[in-house]
Amino acid sequence: MEKGYTAGSKLRAVVGAVEQRMPWMLERLRKLVEIESPSGDKAAVNRAADVVAAWCAELGGRVKRHKQKEHGDLLEISFGPVKRKEKPVLLLGHLDTVWEMGTLAKMPWREDRKKIYGPGVYDMKSGVMMALTAVAALQDCGGLKTPTVLLLVSEEEIGSPVSRPMTEKIARTCSAAFVMEPAQGLHGAYKTARKGIANYELRVRGVAAHSGVDFEKGHSAVLELMRVLAKVETFTDLKRGLTVNPGVIGGGTRSNVIAAEAWADVDVRVTRAADAVRVEKMFRGLKCVDKKCSLTVTGGMNRPPMERSAGTAKLFKSAQTIAAAMGFALQEAATGGGSDGNFTAGVGTPTLDGMGPVGEGAHAPHESLIISSLLQRTTLLAAMIDATTRG
């Protein structure tokens, strides 16, 4: 796959083309960051989509805009030749951020000699611009040979409630998925495995009573929830990479009333698809000890685990070989966090994640990227796109 890059001439051309595009990238990255686009604001995300769609059209992209009723629109852009027999490469990203409107006033775009700061600059508007720059650079140095699809969704930060079916549908038609989420750690590792994520809500209904007058007539939902959560705690199996966290709980109305209701929101992370099935059975099998109380379990798996498949391992080896030719050692990592790469891997498409910039502070006030990582990693991305057509 990486043949043609280790020799150096093709790689030097790609490096030069990306380097020439750096001012173009940074100018547009600033504009994109300064268009605030919180997940829950449809109009705001669509403003970002308007701008990116125009940039894609300028690069010759064939833009399809999938309009949504409650969330921002989804952008599907095709680049390169139309080859019916050749599967395209998927570049996957999102335009929404976790930051509410008005954040820019407190966290403005700011540059120093090493870093750029701003809401969404690292997660993941820079990844979007790296994808566009890689495509543009390949066009600049001889043309984009590989059919390439760029899919930008509008609600990844809230679990991709509407875009998941489209992501999976497109991924099934592609030879590889390159996810433009930020790199893992300051060493810039590519992510070759991610945990799957499930969310469950446990709701207990008890029998209310006055705690002083009719104590024996009450059946506490709070106490019953505690018993249920004691059982849930045993589901964690660190050796298997399975963790269960009741992160939010609530219940009751007053201290002198035996609680009629109590609830808990539980986060579950699994490394293997088989464990997702196992966890589902365990949660659905929960029961109350107090027969006067009832338990309702809702929710389930939101993102399947991204397991390190043979196809993903092959992609990473190719990326590692090209990186070595560029003069640096590329590492791989597994992470407990989820992304839309979980979906592409879940349908069997070889997936590399974390192909965005190196930086830190995702979802935090110090969110920033390391400027020097943009040239290096955009070049590697472009080389991976181009090498993929060589099969």
C-alpha positions in Angstrom: 0.0 0.0 0.0 2.8 2.4 0.9 4.8 1.5 -2.2 6.0 4.7 -4.0 6.4 6.7 -0.8 9.4 5.0 0.9 11.5 5.9 -2.2 10.9 9.5 -1.3 10.2 11.4 -4.5 6.4 11.2 -4.3 6.5 11.9 -0.6 8.6 15.0 -1.1 6.1 16.3 -3.6 3.2 15.7 -1.1 5.2 17.4 1.7 5.8 20.4 -0.5 2.2 20.6 -1.6 0.9 20.5 2.0 3.5 23.1 3.1 2.3 25.4 0.3 -1.3 25.0 1.6 -0.5 25.8 5.2 -1.5 29.5 5.1 -4.7 28.4 3.2 -5.4 25.9 6.0 -4.8 28.3 8.9 -6.8 31.1 7.4 -9.8 28.8 7.0 -9.3 27.1 10.3 -9.6 30.4 12.1 -12.8 31.3 10.3 -14.2 27.9 11.1 -13.3 28.1 14.8 -14.9 31.6 15.0 -18.2 30.2 13.7 -19.4 28.7 17.0 -21.3 25.5 16.4 -22.6 23.8 19.6 -24.3 20.5 19.0 -27.7 21.6 20.2 -27.9 24.7 18.0 -29.1 23.6 14.5 -28.7 27.0 13.0 -25.2 27.5 14.3 -24.0 24.1 13.1 -25.5 24.9 9.7 -23.6 28.1 9.4 -20.4 26.1 9.8 -21.7 23.6 7.2 -22.5 26.4 4.7 -18.9 27.6 4.9 -17.3 24.2 4.6 -19.6 23.1 1.8 -18.5 26.2 -0.2 -14.8 25.4 0.4 -15.4 21.8 -0.7 -17.1 23.0 -3.9 -14.1 25.3 -4.6 -11.9 22.2 -4.5 -14.2 20.4 -7.0 -16.1 18.4 -4.4 -19.5 17.0 -5.3 -21.5 18.1 -2.3 -24.6 16.4 -1.0 -26.4 18.1 1.9 -28.6 15.8 3.9 -31.1 18.2 5.7 -32.2 17.4 9.3 -35.2 18.5 11.2 -33.8 18.7 14.7 -30.1 18.8 14.2 -27.6 20.4 11.9 -27.4 19.1 8.3 -24.9 16.3 7.3 -22.4 16.9 4.5 -21.3 14.2 2.2 -18.7 15.3 -0.3 -17.1 13.2 -3.0 -13.7 14.0 -4.4 -11.5 12.5 -7.1 -12.4 10.2 -10.0 -15.7 8.3 -10.2 -14.6 4.6 -10.3 -17.5 2.2 -9.9 -15.2 -0.8 -9.3 -12.9 1.0 -6.8 -14.0 1.5 -3.3 -13.4 5.0 -2.0 -11.6 6.1 1.2 -13.8 7.7 3.8 -12.6 10.7 5.7 -14.9 11.2 8.8 -15.4 14.2 11.0 -17.9 16.4 12.8 -18.7 20.1 12.7 -20.3 20.4 16.2 -18.5 21.2 19.4 -19.3 20.9 23.1 -18.9 24.7 23.6 -22.1 26.8 24.0 -22.7 30.0 22.0 -20.7 32.9 23.5 -17.7 30.8 24.5 -15.6 32.6 21.9 -15.7 35.8 24.0 -14.0 34.0 26.9 -11.8 31.6 24.8 -10.9 33.6 21.6 -8.7 32.3 18.8 -5.2 32.8 20.1 -1.8 31.9 18.7 1.7 31.7 20.2 4.9 30.3 18.7 3.9 26.7 19.4 0.1 26.4 19.8 -3.3 27.6 18.7 -6.1 28.0 21.2 -9.9 28.3 20.8 -13.2 26.4 21.2 -13.3 23.4 18.9 -9.8 24.1 17.4 -8.5 20.7 18.6 -11.8 18.7 18.7 -12.2 18.8 15.8 -12.3 21.7 13.4 -8.6 21.3 12.7 -9.2 17.7 11.7 -11.8 18.9 9.2 -9.3 21.4 7.7 -6.6 18.7 7.6 -8.9 16.5 5.6 -9.6 19.4 3.1 -5.9 20.3 2.9 -4.8 16.8 2.3 -7.3 16.6 -0.6 -6.2 20.0 -2.0 -2.5 19.1 -1.7 -3.0 15.9 -3.7 -4.8 17.8 -6.3 -1.9 20.3 -6.4 0.7 17.6 -7.0 -0.8 15.6 -9.8 -4.4 15.0 -9.0 -6.4 13.0 -6.5 -6.2 9.4 -7.8 -8.2 7.8 -5.0 -12.0 8.2 -4.9 -12.5 9.9 -1.5 -15.7 10.7 0.5 -15.6 13.3 3.2 -18.5 12.9 5.7 -19.1 15.7 8.2 -21.8 15.1 10.8 -23.5 17.6 13.0 -24.1 15.9 16.4 -21.2 13.6 17.2 -20.6 15.2 20.6 -24.1 14.1 21.7 -23.9 10.5 20.5 -24.6 10.9 16.7 -28.4 10.3 17.1 -29.3 11.0 13.5 -26.0 10.5 11.6 -25.2 7.0 12.6 -27.2 5.2 9.9 -25.6 7.3 7.2 -22.1 6.8 8.6 -22.6 3.1 8.7 -24.1 3.0 5.2 -21.3 5.0 3.6 -18.6 3.0 5.6 -19.9 -0.2 4.1 -19.0 1.0 0.6 -15.5 2.2 1.5 -12.1 0.4 1.6 -10.9 2.3 4.7 -12.1 4.9 7.2 -9.8 7.6 8.4 -11.3 9.4 11.4 -10.1 13.0 11.9 -10.5 13.0 15.7 -7.5 14.4 17.6 -4.4 12.2 18.2 -3.9 10.2 21.4 -1.6 12.1 23.7 1.2 14.5 23.0 3.1 11.6 21.3 0.5 11.7 18.6 -0.6 8.1 18.4 -3.1 6.8 16.0 -6.0 5.1 17.7 -6.5 1.5 16.5 -9.0 0.5 19.2 -11.8 2.2 21.2 -14.1 0.9 23.9 -17.8 0.6 23.1 -20.1 2.7 25.2 -23.5 1.9 26.7 -25.7 4.1 28.8 -28.4 2.6 31.1 -31.0 4.3 33.3 -32.2 2.4 36.3 -35.5 3.6 37.8 -36.9 2.2 41.0 -40.5 2.7 42.1 -41.3 2.2 45.8 -44.1 3.0 48.2 -44.2 6.4 49.8 -45.1 6.8 53.5 -44.6 9.2 56.3 -41.2 8.3 57.9 -42.5 9.1 61.4 -46.1 8.0 61.4 -46.2 5.1 58.9 -42.6 4.0 58.5 -43.5 0.3 58.3 -45.9 0.9 55.4 -43.2 2.5 53.2 -40.9 0.7 50.8 -37.9 2.9 50.0 -37.0 3.3 46.3 -33.7 4.9 47.5 -32.7 1.9 49.6 -33.7 -0.5 46.8 -31.7 1.4 44.3 -28.7 1.1 46.6 -29.1 -2.7 46.6 -29.4 -2.7 42.8 -26.3 -0.6 42.5 -24.4 -2.9 44.8 -25.1 -5.7 42.2 -24.2 -3.4 39.3 -20.8 -2.7 40.9 -19.9 -6.4 40.5 -20.3 -6.1 36.7 -16.9 -4.3 36.4 -14.2 -6.6 35.2 -10.9 -4.6 34.8 -9.1 -7.6 33.3 -11.6 -7.6 30.4 -11.6 -3.8 30.1 -15.2 -3.7 31.2 -16.1 -0.8 33.5 -19.5 0.2 35.0 -20.0 3.7 36.5 -23.2 4.9 38.1 -22.3 8.5 37.5 -25.5 10.3 38.4 -28.1 9.2 41.0 -31.2 10.8 42.5 -34.4 10.1 44.4 -36.8 11.0 47.0 -38.6 14.2 47.8 -38.1 15.0 51.5 -36.2 13.6 54.4 -39.4 12.7 56.3 -40.9 10.9 53.3 -40.0 7.3 52.4 -38.9 7.6 48.8 -41.3 6.5 46.1 -38.8 7.0 43.3 -35.1 6.7 42.7 -32.9 6.5 39.6 -29.4 6.2 38.4 -27.6 6.9 35.1 -24.9 4.3 34.4 -22.0 4.5 32.0 -20.6 1.3 30.7 -17.4 0.7 28.6 -16.5 -2.5 26.9 -13.5 -3.6 24.9 -15.1 -6.6 23.1 -18.4 -6.9 21.1 -19.1 -10.1 23.0 -19.0 -8.2 26.3 -21.6 -5.8 25.0 -24.0 -8.7 24.7 -23.0 -10.0 28.1 -23.6 -6.6 29.7 -27.0 -6.2 28.1 -28.1 -9.6 29.7 -26.8 -8.6 33.1 -28.6 -5.3 33.1 -31.9 -6.8 31.9 -31.6 -9.5 34.5 -31.5 -7.0 37.4 -34.4 -7.4 40.0 -35.5 -5.8 43.2 -35.0 -7.6 46.5 -38.0 -5.8 48.0 -41.0 -7.3 46.1 -43.0 -4.1 46.8 -40.6 -2.2 44.6 -40.3 -2.4 40.9 -37.3 -1.7 38.6 -37.3 -0.4 35.0 -34.1 -0.6 32.9 -33.8 1.5 29.8 -31.0 2.4 27.4 -28.3 0.2 26.0 -25.3 0.2 23.7 -24.7 3.5 22.0 -21.4 2.8 20.3 -20.1 -0.7 19.6 -16.4 -1.3 20.5 -13.8 -0.5 17.8 -11.8 -3.7 18.0 -8.3 -3.8 16.5 -9.0 -5.9 13.4 -6.6 -7.3 10.9 -7.6 -4.7 8.4 -7.0 -1.9 10.9 -3.6 -3.4 11.8 -2.7 -3.4 8.1 -3.6 0.2 7.7 -1.6 1.2 10.7 1.5 -0.7 9.4 1.2 1.3 6.2 0.9 4.5 8.1 3.9 3.6 10.3 6.0 2.8 7.2 5.2 6.2 5.6 5.8 8.0 8.9 9.2 6.3 9.1 10.0 7.6 5.6 9.1 11.0 6.8 11.5 10.7 9.7 9.3 10.0 12.7 8.0 7.0 14.6 4.2 6.7 14.6 2.7 4.9 17.6 -0.7 3.3 18.1 -3.0 3.4 21.1 -6.3 2.1 22.5 -8.6 4.5 24.3 -11.7 4.3 26.5 -13.4 7.2 24.7 -15.8 6.7 21.7 -16.1 8.3 18.3 -17.9 7.7 15.1 -15.0 5.4 14.3 -16.7 2.9 16.5 -19.5 2.8 13.9 -17.2 2.4 10.8 -15.3 -0.4 12.6 -18.5 -1.9 13.8 -19.7 -2.6 10.2 -16.3 -4.2 9.3 -14.5 -1.3 7.6 -10.8 -1.1 8.5 -10.5 2.1 10.5 -7.8 4.4 11.7 -8.8 7.0 14.3 -7.0 9.9 15.9 -5.6 11.1 12.5 -6.2 14.7 13.5 -3.7 17.1 15.2 -1.6 16.7 18.3 -2.7 18.8 21.2 -4.5 18.8 24.5 -7.5 20.1 26.4 -10.4 18.6 24.4 -13.6 19.9 26.1 -11.5 22.0 28.5 -10.7 25.8 28.7 -7.1 25.2 27.6 -8.1 23.4 24.4 -5.2 23.8 22.0 -3.3 22.2 19.2 0.5 22.0 18.4 1.0 24.0 15.2 4.0 21.9 14.0 1.8 18.7 14.1 -0.4 20.1 11.3 2.1 19.9 8.5 3.5 16.5 9.5 0.1 14.8 10.1 -1.7 16.3 7.1 1.2 15.1 4.9 0.8 11.6 6.4 -2.9 11.7 5.8 -2.5 12.8 2.2 0.0 10.0 1.6 -2.3 7.5 3.2 -5.2 8.6 0.9 -3.0 8.4 -2.1 -1.4 5.1 -1.2 -4.7 3.4 -0.6 -5.5 3.4 -4.3 -2.4 1.4 -4.9 -4.1 -1.4 -2.9 
